[in-house]
């Protein structure tokens, strides 16, 4: 009777553990494995029958087993380990990246009788990290999105020309990164790149900032001051938010672009403007021209080559790459060792509309770094409005984990190219055989 009851309890326990997506195993006080769920079998390639009764170090061959066993540390200190990134060697000898969490296993009286460890396969996340080594970068810009790749394709030719460039895009899309890439690829790259935010200064100050002034031009002008056009001589001047420039100043900018000359305040002779002009705006300049708020002749002068940067919501396939790049960057800046984001966090990010674009994503990751010490960024490390329980993500099941997110973007890419695998693989930046393997693993078929 007692034996059957015990078997029933163990069967019920195994059923519960097998319903968990993460690998779970428990050990007794002698480090013998007492339970091993189905996910643990899948990740390690070791069956439950092989694992139960064996010492955990013989089964769960993690990179920290010999010198820094997380479960041992938890049993000694009483403090759990959460989301620590390590590697294990599976049954076939493959190195598998995982994150582990540990806790003490107690009986009904609260006495410690062993430990429990959960672990999550980070292979998909690691694959995304490796994607960063592919050619998805252009200077400081990172993207695998097909619209951005089209911009990458023409940037070298645009940079080598001396033509004026207009960069259009919402705030936070990285317009200055494109301006810097254009300058760094141009023949002027050994000379300065000077940036001016035209929307940050009132008209009178902006005019003196751009063109400088001569001593005596006004009461406080004790000596000559060179303007930004003078400082950028031989190089590039980046006029950010040019849509905010007043009509009066638009006239002076038009003269610089037409005649390649300008006059500092108080000067009697024009100065040659040996600069390449790159302008940017978050506004629709053609609409401002129609409304009479922006000079048509100036618009034509700056709109020689136009680069339209898509907002982040139109290139969500870049989010995992950007997240990995930001994590690497903040790890260097903050001296931390955060491995990645949890699947729940990635799902929350993938379901966000990002009105602030890449800059908003950067702020979200920086916020998470403040709260997360090491290991994985979890939902509780996100800003309050981004946490799954308070966002629309809780009602969305189609992108519930990384595999579904990956499947979603592959399906979308296939749909855009009418099922053409070669073109789809080229857009995704992977080999067509890699795409075929991913489709097979994710159960994607072409209809």
C-alpha positions as a printed Julia matrix, in Angstrom:
447×3 Matrix{Float64}:
  0.0    0.0     0.0
  2.73   2.41    1.08
  4.87   1.4    -1.92
  2.02   2.01   -4.38
  1.3    5.39   -2.8
  4.94   6.36   -3.13
  4.94   5.27   -6.77
  1.82   7.32   -7.36
  3.42  10.4    -5.84
  6.58   9.94   -7.93
  4.49   9.44  -11.08
  2.54  12.63  -10.37
  5.78  14.5    -9.7
  7.31  13.29  -12.97
  4.16  14.3   -14.88
  4.37  17.81  -13.46
  8.1   18.11  -14.19
  7.64  16.83  -17.74
  5.17  19.63  -18.44
  7.88  22.23  -17.77
  9.7   23.56  -20.84
 12.99  24.01  -18.96
 15.22  21.13  -17.95
 14.84  20.19  -14.27
 16.74  17.73  -12.09
 16.97  17.17   -8.35
 19.74  15.66   -6.22
 19.86  14.18   -2.74
 22.39  14.96   -0.01
 24.9   12.63   -1.68
 24.61  14.4    -5.06
 22.7   11.49   -6.62
 20.09  12.52   -9.18
 16.59  11.71   -7.91
 14.53  13.14  -10.77
 15.23  14.17  -14.37
 12.46  15.61  -16.53
 11.78  15.23  -20.26
 13.25  18.64  -21.18
 16.46  17.66  -19.37
 16.58  14.52  -21.53
 16.1   16.59  -24.71
 18.8   19.13  -23.85
 21.45  16.7   -22.55
 20.64  13.72  -24.76
 20.69  11.5   -21.65
 17.66   9.43  -20.7
 15.97   9.57  -17.33
 16.89   5.96  -16.62
 20.56   6.73  -17.25
 20.51   9.86  -15.13
 18.54   8.86  -12.02
 20.86   7.34   -9.43
 24.03   8.76  -11.01
 26.04  11.6    -9.53
 25.05  14.89  -11.17
 28.65  15.74  -12.2
 28.72  12.53  -14.28
 25.53  13.47  -16.11
 25.27  17.23  -16.09
 28.73  18.05  -17.43
 28.72  21.82  -17.09
 31.65  24.18  -17.52
 31.43  25.09  -13.81
 31.09  21.6   -12.31
 34.71  21.19  -11.24
 35.52  24.6    -9.78
 32.34  26.57   -9.18
 29.29  24.3    -8.91
 26.28  26.6    -8.65
 24.13  24.0    -6.89
 26.87  23.3    -4.34
 27.22  27.02   -3.67
 23.47  27.3    -3.12
 23.44  24.39   -0.67
 26.39  25.91    1.23
 25.15  29.51    1.34
 21.39  29.11    1.13
 21.31  31.67   -1.69
 19.82  30.68   -5.06
 21.6   31.21   -8.37
 19.42  32.7   -11.1
 20.1   32.72  -14.85
 23.83  31.94  -14.78
 25.16  31.3   -18.29
 27.32  28.16  -18.67
 28.0   25.34  -21.14
 27.34  21.63  -20.9
 28.58  18.72  -22.99
 25.67  16.65  -24.26
 25.62  12.88  -24.88
 27.06  13.37  -28.38
 29.94  15.51  -27.16
 28.45  18.79  -28.38
 28.94  22.02  -26.43
 25.49  23.4   -25.52
 25.04  26.92  -24.07
 22.51  27.02  -21.23
 21.42  29.22  -18.34
 20.95  27.63  -14.93
 19.06  28.46  -11.75
 19.38  26.62   -8.44
 17.5   26.27   -5.16
 17.52  24.15   -1.99
 15.14  21.18   -1.88
 13.44  20.93    1.52
 11.14  18.43    3.2
  7.79  19.32    4.77
  9.57  20.34    7.98
 11.82  22.81    6.17
 14.98  20.71    6.44
 17.34  20.61    3.44
 17.3   17.21    1.75
 19.03  18.09   -1.51
 18.9   20.6    -4.32
 17.03  21.39   -7.52
 18.46  22.91  -10.69
 16.61  24.2   -13.74
 18.33  24.93  -17.01
 17.36  26.5   -20.32
 18.82  25.81  -23.76
 20.33  29.01  -25.18
 21.39  27.5   -28.51
 19.04  29.73  -30.5
 20.28  32.82  -28.67
 23.87  31.73  -29.3
 23.08  31.33  -33.0
 21.8   34.9   -33.01
 25.02  36.03  -31.37
 27.04  34.32  -34.09
 24.97  36.14  -36.68
 26.74  39.29  -35.51
 29.97  38.01  -37.04
 28.31  37.95  -40.44
 28.21  40.98  -42.69
 25.28  42.7   -41.04
 27.3   45.7   -39.95
 28.22  48.87  -41.73
 30.44  50.99  -39.56
 28.48  51.31  -36.31
 25.21  50.35  -38.02
 23.92  46.82  -37.59
 21.06  45.27  -39.56
 20.03  42.18  -41.47
 16.78  43.75  -42.67
 16.39  43.79  -46.45
 15.51  47.52  -46.55
 18.63  48.37  -44.58
 20.73  46.05  -46.7
 19.65  48.02  -49.78
 20.97  51.17  -48.08
 24.21  49.37  -47.2
 24.62  48.43  -50.87
 24.58  52.04  -52.1
 26.4   53.74  -49.2
 29.93  53.26  -50.65
 28.96  54.94  -53.93
 27.1   57.72  -52.1
 30.07  58.31  -49.81
 32.61  58.49  -52.64
 30.63  61.19  -54.41
 30.69  64.82  -53.34
 26.91  65.11  -53.6
 24.8   66.59  -50.82
 22.87  63.88  -48.97
 19.5   64.1   -47.21
 18.84  61.45  -44.58
 15.21  61.05  -43.6
 14.04  59.0   -40.62
 12.17  59.17  -37.35
 13.94  60.24  -34.18
 16.1   57.46  -32.81
 16.62  55.57  -36.08
 20.37  56.32  -36.23
 20.63  59.12  -38.8
 23.89  60.34  -37.33
 25.39  56.85  -37.69
 24.65  56.99  -41.41
 26.2   60.47  -41.64
 29.32  59.18  -39.9
 29.49  56.14  -42.2
 29.23  58.41  -45.26
 32.03  60.61  -43.97
 34.29  57.7   -42.99
 33.97  56.17  -46.46
 34.48  59.44  -48.32
 37.66  61.06  -49.63
 37.22  63.62  -46.83
 37.54  61.05  -44.04
 40.92  62.43  -42.85
 39.31  65.82  -42.22
 36.7   66.68  -39.52
 33.08  65.59  -39.32
 31.25  68.46  -37.61
 27.71  67.96  -36.32
 25.16  70.74  -35.79
 21.73  70.16  -34.27
 19.71  72.81  -36.04
 16.69  72.29  -33.82
 18.54  72.86  -30.54
 19.45  76.55  -31.0
 17.45  79.74  -31.65
 17.95  81.42  -35.0
 20.46  84.09  -33.94
 22.71  81.64  -32.11
 22.45  79.04  -34.88
 23.58  81.59  -37.47
 26.71  82.47  -35.51
 27.35  78.79  -34.78
 27.2   77.92  -38.46
 29.03  80.87  -39.97
 31.03  82.38  -37.08
 31.59  86.1   -36.56
 34.23  88.78  -36.7
 35.46  90.82  -33.77
 33.18  93.81  -33.26
 30.22  92.23  -35.07
 28.2   92.8   -31.88
 28.84  94.07  -28.35
 30.35  90.89  -26.84
 32.32  89.89  -29.93
 35.82  90.62  -28.58
 37.61  88.42  -31.11
 36.96  86.39  -34.24
 35.12  83.11  -33.77
 35.14  80.48  -36.53
 31.79  78.85  -37.3
 31.06  75.19  -37.88
 31.51  75.56  -41.64
 35.03  76.83  -40.99
 35.77  74.06  -38.5
 34.62  71.47  -41.03
 36.9   72.79  -43.78
 37.98  69.95  -46.03
 35.61  67.59  -44.26
 31.88  67.09  -43.76
 29.25  69.12  -41.94
 26.21  67.23  -40.69
 23.13  69.45  -40.37
 20.79  67.45  -38.14
 17.08  68.35  -37.94
 17.36  70.74  -40.87
 13.56  70.84  -41.06
 13.58  73.1   -37.98
 15.62  75.87  -39.64
 13.78  79.2   -39.99
 12.99  80.66  -43.45
 15.56  83.44  -42.93
 18.37  81.0   -42.23
 17.23  78.78  -45.08
 18.21  81.62  -47.44
 21.76  81.68  -46.09
 22.09  77.9   -46.3
 20.86  78.03  -49.89
 23.67  80.43  -50.76
 26.27  78.1   -49.25
 24.98  75.19  -51.33
 24.66  77.25  -54.51
 27.79  79.38  -54.41
 29.9   77.4   -51.94
 30.53  80.64  -50.05
 29.28  82.23  -46.84
 29.92  85.39  -44.82
 30.64  85.33  -41.09
 28.67  87.93  -39.11
 30.41  91.28  -39.44
 32.54  90.18  -42.41
 32.85  92.22  -45.59
 34.1   89.45  -47.86
 32.73  85.94  -48.52
 34.62  82.84  -47.37
 34.97  79.72  -49.48
 33.02  76.73  -48.07
 35.13  73.64  -48.74
 32.75  71.18  -47.09
 30.51  68.28  -47.99
 26.97  68.76  -46.62
 24.94  65.92  -45.16
 21.53  66.93  -43.8
 18.99  64.96  -41.8
 15.4   65.41  -40.7
 12.65  63.56  -38.87
 10.04  65.53  -40.8
  8.51  65.14  -44.24
 10.29  68.0   -46.03
  8.26  67.61  -49.22
  5.11  68.2   -47.16
  6.7   71.25  -45.52
  7.52  72.57  -49.01
  3.86  72.17  -50.04
  2.81  74.01  -46.87
  5.24  76.86  -47.57
  7.31  76.19  -44.45
 10.45  75.05  -46.26
 12.0   76.63  -49.34
 11.55  74.53  -52.45
 14.91  75.6   -53.93
 16.74  74.63  -50.73
 14.9   71.3   -50.66
 16.11  70.52  -54.18
 19.67  71.51  -53.22
 19.86  69.16  -50.22
 17.79  66.38  -51.77
 20.41  65.3   -54.33
 20.72  61.85  -52.78
 18.04  60.8   -50.28
 18.41  57.94  -47.81
 15.17  56.92  -46.08
 15.88  54.96  -42.88
 12.99  52.65  -41.93
 11.74  52.82  -38.32
 12.49  49.89  -36.03
  8.88  48.65  -36.15
  9.41  47.97  -39.88
 12.58  45.97  -39.27
 11.77  43.96  -36.17
 13.99  41.16  -37.45
 16.88  43.4   -36.32
 15.79  43.45  -32.67
 17.66  40.26  -31.6
 20.86  41.47  -33.31
 20.56  44.92  -31.76
 19.91  43.43  -28.33
 23.04  41.28  -28.54
 25.12  44.24  -29.71
 23.78  46.45  -26.9
 24.43  43.76  -24.28
 28.04  43.4   -25.46
 28.44  47.18  -25.35
 27.0   47.63  -21.86
 29.0   44.66  -20.57
 32.16  46.53  -21.58
 30.96  49.84  -20.15
 29.59  48.48  -16.86
 32.03  45.63  -16.27
 29.21  43.09  -16.09
 28.78  39.59  -17.48
 25.21  39.48  -18.75
 24.84  36.72  -21.3
 21.57  37.58  -23.05
 17.85  38.1   -22.53
 15.36  35.44  -21.54
 12.86  34.19  -24.15
 10.1   36.05  -22.28
 12.04  39.32  -22.54
 12.78  38.81  -26.23
  9.09  38.06  -26.84
  8.13  41.25  -24.99
 10.58  43.27  -27.1
  9.34  41.69  -30.32
  5.78  42.7   -29.45
  6.66  46.33  -28.7
  6.07  49.03  -31.34
  9.17  51.12  -30.44
  7.95  54.67  -31.06
 11.43  55.77  -29.95
 13.12  53.35  -32.35
 16.68  52.1   -31.69
 17.28  54.79  -29.08
 14.3   53.48  -27.09
 15.61  49.91  -27.32
 18.98  51.13  -26.07
 17.3   52.81  -23.09
 15.36  49.62  -22.28
 18.53  47.5   -22.26
 20.38  50.12  -20.2
 17.5   50.09  -17.67
 17.76  46.29  -17.5
 21.51  46.52  -16.85
 20.85  48.67  -13.79
 18.64  45.97  -12.24
 20.32  42.8   -13.56
 23.65  41.9   -12.0
 24.73  38.9   -14.08
 23.25  36.07  -16.1
 20.06  36.62  -18.08
 17.94  39.73  -18.35
 14.54  38.65  -17.03
 11.09  40.32  -17.33
 11.43  41.9   -13.89
 14.5   43.82  -15.13
 12.49  45.61  -17.84
 10.78  48.99  -17.4
  7.35  48.56  -15.83
  5.41  49.17  -19.04
  7.46  46.53  -20.88
  6.95  43.66  -18.43
  4.89  40.82  -19.89
  2.25  40.86  -17.17
  1.47  44.52  -17.86
  1.74  44.5   -21.63
 -0.23  43.2   -24.56
  2.32  40.41  -24.85
  0.35  38.44  -22.28
 -2.52  38.16  -24.76
 -0.26  37.14  -27.64
  0.59  33.48  -27.88
  1.88  33.33  -31.45
  5.28  34.72  -30.46
  5.56  33.02  -27.08
  9.16  31.91  -27.41
 12.28  32.33  -29.49
 11.52  29.41  -31.78
  8.14  30.89  -32.66
  9.71  34.31  -33.22
 12.3   32.78  -35.53
  9.6   30.83  -37.38
  7.49  33.98  -37.71
 10.25  35.94  -39.49
 11.21  33.06  -41.74
  7.56  32.63  -42.78
  7.23  36.38  -43.41
 10.39  36.42  -45.53
  9.2   33.39  -47.51
  5.83  35.06  -48.04
  7.49  38.25  -49.33
  9.45  36.23  -51.9
  6.66  33.83  -52.9
  8.4   30.87  -51.28
 11.71  31.37  -53.12
 14.21  29.88  -50.66
 17.34  31.24  -52.36
 16.1   34.84  -52.29
 14.74  34.4   -48.76
 18.07  33.04  -47.5
 19.87  35.99  -49.1
 17.55  38.45  -47.35
 18.02  36.7   -43.99
 21.78  36.63  -44.46
 22.1   32.84  -44.21
 23.0   30.06  -46.63
 20.04  28.36  -48.31
 20.98  25.0   -46.74
 20.88  26.69  -43.31
 17.43  28.04  -44.17
 16.31  24.54  -45.19
 17.52  23.09  -41.88
 15.77  25.84  -39.92
 12.54  25.26  -41.86
 12.75  21.53  -41.16
 13.45  22.08  -37.45
 10.61  24.61  -37.1
  8.14  22.62  -39.22
  7.81  25.32  -41.89
  6.45  24.21  -45.25
  6.02  26.14  -48.47
  2.41  26.15  -49.69
